[in-house]
Amino acid sequence: MPLKLERLSMLIVEDTEPMRDLIAAVLGRCGVGKILQASDGDEAFGVFCKHNPDIVITDWHMPAADGLDLVTKIRWTNESPNRMAPVIMLTGYGAEQRVTASRDTGVTEFLTKPFRAEDLISRILHVIRAPRDFILNATYFGPDRRRNRKRTYNGPLRRTSDNTQT
């Protein structure tokens, strides 16, 4: 059954207007119903609180407040209307430490620039079709970072849900 993307609202957070327009054009051609835009993390959080979009696509490096600042506000502030909103980090920084920092801040998916439209759509469809449980502890709130359960892992099981896996 095809997804009804016209029911989705998405927030694009990107400081470079041509890139913002490109992303909006890709989403528009895919039938996304409502496309919101912001040029930095501070502006984006205001838009996020006002419109409560279904998915956020954000750049990392922006003036004023960057993508990680935005994700931190979405995940941790009381003003956030949806602390579990999927966030896709779309950035030119693909080094492992950047991916790890994004993951540890609560980013749902990561995609590096330059990107293909198919790759962006793939990430969007993944967060829709395979949503992850959220984890809350003293230092982290975000999607479960365990993507694959390794059957060969012999270490300690620290979560209750680990003990129920077969």
Secondary structure, DSSP 8 states (H G I E B T S, - for coil): ----GGG-EEEEE-SSHHHHHHHHHHHHHTT-SEEEEESSHHHHHHHHHHH--SEEEE-S--SSS-HHHHHHHHHH-TT-S-TT--EEEEES---HHHHHHHHHHT-SEEEESS--HHHHHHHHHHHHHS---EEE-SS-EEE-S--S--TT--S---SHHHHT--
